[in-house]
């Protein structure tokens, strides 16, 4: 059996084991629907809900490992559910689309622009 923080690090969900441990402490990792502490044992067949910078993952544990290897090996440790993958890709597409519409002006508004803004807001 393997500690959950070691497994998350070995499966490359976090860059360091301390980040994985901190994420457990903050309640961002759930094992079979229960908040997981860093020392919790991971078993084959456990369903983990992992929240990190890349998004929310819902994965089933397939293999156990305490050693961090190449990414190709790390991906064999778990299987992400189809629903989880779909939601993550949808969220990424929404973030990308949102960034396209958020075009900020190059600099400060001119005096003429400021007057237009003030008029638009209904002041003056």
C-alpha positions as CSV (number, residue, x, y, z in Angstrom):
1,X,0.0,0.0,0.0
2,X,1.1,3.5,-0.7
3,X,0.5,6.9,0.9
4,X,-1.8,9.1,-1.2
5,X,0.6,12.0,-1.3
6,X,3.4,9.8,-2.7
7,X,1.0,8.3,-5.2
8,X,-0.2,11.7,-6.4
9,X,3.4,12.8,-6.8
10,X,4.4,9.5,-8.6
11,X,1.3,9.9,-10.9
12,X,2.5,13.4,-11.8
13,X,-0.5,15.3,-10.6
14,X,1.8,17.5,-8.5
15,X,5.4,18.6,-9.0
16,X,6.5,17.9,-5.5
17,X,5.3,15.6,-2.7
18,X,5.0,18.6,-0.4
19,X,2.5,20.2,-2.8
20,X,0.5,16.9,-2.9
21,X,0.5,16.8,0.9
22,X,-0.6,20.5,1.2
23,X,-3.4,19.8,-1.4
24,X,-4.6,17.0,0.8
25,X,-4.5,19.2,3.9
26,X,-6.6,21.8,2.1
27,X,-9.3,19.3,1.2
28,X,-8.6,19.3,-2.6
29,X,-8.2,15.5,-2.7
30,X,-11.1,13.1,-2.0
31,X,-10.8,9.3,-1.9
32,X,-14.1,7.5,-2.5
33,X,-16.0,10.6,-1.6
34,X,-14.1,11.3,1.7
35,X,-11.5,14.1,2.2
36,X,-8.1,12.4,2.2
37,X,-5.3,13.2,4.6
38,X,-1.7,12.9,3.2
39,X,-1.0,9.6,5.0
40,X,-4.1,7.8,3.8
41,X,-3.4,4.5,2.1
42,X,-4.3,4.2,-1.6
43,X,-5.6,0.9,-2.9
44,X,-6.2,-0.4,-6.4
45,X,-9.7,0.4,-7.4
46,X,-10.1,3.6,-5.3
47,X,-11.9,6.6,-7.0
48,X,-10.0,9.8,-6.4
49,X,-11.3,13.3,-7.0
50,X,-8.2,15.6,-7.5
51,X,-8.4,19.4,-7.8
52,X,-5.2,21.1,-9.0
53,X,-4.1,23.9,-11.4
54,X,-4.9,21.7,-14.5
55,X,-8.5,21.2,-13.4
56,X,-10.7,18.7,-11.7
57,X,-9.8,15.0,-12.3
58,X,-11.9,12.0,-11.4
59,X,-9.6,9.0,-11.6
60,X,-9.6,5.3,-10.8
61,X,-6.4,3.9,-9.3
62,X,-5.1,1.0,-11.5
63,X,-1.5,0.6,-10.1
64,X,0.4,1.6,-7.1
65,X,3.8,3.3,-7.2
66,X,6.1,5.3,-4.8
67,X,8.6,6.1,-7.5
68,X,8.2,9.0,-9.9
69,X,9.0,7.9,-13.4
70,X,8.5,9.1,-16.9
71,X,5.1,10.6,-17.8
72,X,4.3,7.6,-20.0
73,X,4.6,5.3,-17.0
74,X,2.8,7.7,-14.7
75,X,-0.3,7.6,-17.0
76,X,-0.6,3.8,-16.5
77,X,-1.2,4.3,-12.8
78,X,-4.7,5.6,-13.2
79,X,-7.6,5.8,-15.6
80,X,-9.6,9.1,-15.9
81,X,-13.3,8.8,-16.3
82,X,-14.7,9.9,-19.7
83,X,-17.1,12.4,-17.9
84,X,-14.1,14.0,-16.1
85,X,-12.1,14.3,-19.2
86,X,-15.0,15.9,-21.1
87,X,-15.7,18.5,-18.3
88,X,-12.0,19.4,-18.1
89,X,-11.7,19.9,-21.9
90,X,-14.9,22.0,-21.8
91,X,-13.6,24.2,-19.0
92,X,-10.3,24.7,-20.8
93,X,-12.1,25.7,-24.0
94,X,-14.2,28.2,-22.0
95,X,-11.1,29.7,-20.4
96,X,-9.5,30.0,-23.9
97,X,-12.6,31.7,-25.4
98,X,-12.9,34.0,-22.4
99,X,-9.4,35.2,-22.9
100,X,-10.0,36.1,-26.6
101,X,-12.8,38.5,-25.7
102,X,-10.9,40.2,-22.9
103,X,-8.9,42.6,-25.1
104,X,-7.6,45.5,-23.0
105,X,-6.8,48.8,-24.5
106,X,-3.1,49.5,-25.3
107,X,-2.7,52.5,-22.9
108,X,-4.6,55.2,-21.0
109,X,-7.8,56.6,-22.5
110,X,-7.4,59.9,-24.2
111,X,-9.4,63.0,-23.0
112,X,-12.0,62.3,-25.7
113,X,-12.2,58.7,-24.7
114,X,-12.7,59.6,-21.0
115,X,-15.5,62.0,-21.9
116,X,-17.2,59.2,-23.9
117,X,-16.9,56.8,-21.0
118,X,-18.3,59.4,-18.6
119,X,-21.2,60.0,-20.9
120,X,-21.8,56.3,-21.3
121,X,-21.9,55.8,-17.5
122,X,-24.5,58.5,-17.2
123,X,-22.5,61.0,-15.2
124,X,-22.4,64.5,-16.5
